[in-house]
């Protein structure tokens, strides 16, 4: 069953700048943009951001979300809410300035009817709104159309979020209790300033992304661990994934120069760094809940690696190896590896690592021969496991 999402974005932060909580920087974007991506990932087919004033930061966030195919609109008054809210589907209500782990979004999305994410009253939950003597609202609720429109009819100048939550409590909404560990580790938090948002973002990033796809041999054992190490620091300094990906493309092109000048080890080393930067860019996208590119942009750096392998070998064997690696790279990126394990997928990055080592040892031709055998075995494993 589809649902919509209402994001509250009107409260000022505690920073001296007077910015909105929704405009705080979080995971490479504004906080409200991160919340919208979470709701969309959970299954929301439309996002309504309830604002008191439309700021440039909110407008830019809407533009970025729309560019990624997420249906989003800014709502300034109850009349617009009545007009745009769905009458045949539930809505998920997200509190102003709340950060909630994706798993809780998914749990709310799977339920029908009124439901509240709550936490037991404690020192850790003190920033959240109290709903009774023993529990507080943890910032996420699922509201039925009847309750939503019944509340809108009598809302007046009251706060919509809190009024809806109180109405849900009075109507006996089911409660999902958040473990205290989630509050202590930052998986559920209410932020009202940039310093606090940075701390919570660090906790979210250390927990890792939700991506579960199998990667190739070198990516799984070498490049992905490096990306997990460096990505949080880059995100905290607000380095966009696009800039990192452009740098990877440029370095991949530069790597072909020393290969042409018969310095293959230098070229392979530069290609390996370029592939690592491309992996970091993907990691930054995943941390920001953006889907890594699957079109031609995703293949620029690997194909520079394939071209470098062919150019450095200067033989039919090298060309055939490059073509086979290109096919494996396509299968890996598009998740068509037939359930093969990571060590079975011999990608261009894996070949670059092998050829760099054998070149440094003065056994370049042996490296190409071993790489060709590994690529053939990898293609065979992918085909046979997919057939099975």
Beta strands, then each sheet from edge to edge (+ up, - down):
strand 1: 3-8
strand 2: 25-26
strand 3: 29-30
strand 4: 44-50
strand 5: 72-75
strand 6: 90-94
strand 7: 98-100
strand 8: 115-120
strand 9: 129-130
strand 10: 135-143
strand 11: 174-178
strand 12: 188-190
sheet 1: 5+ 4+ 1+ 6+ 10- 8+ 11+
sheet 2: 5+ 4+ 1+ 6+ 10- 9+
sheet 3: 2+ 3-
sheet 4: 7+ 12-
end
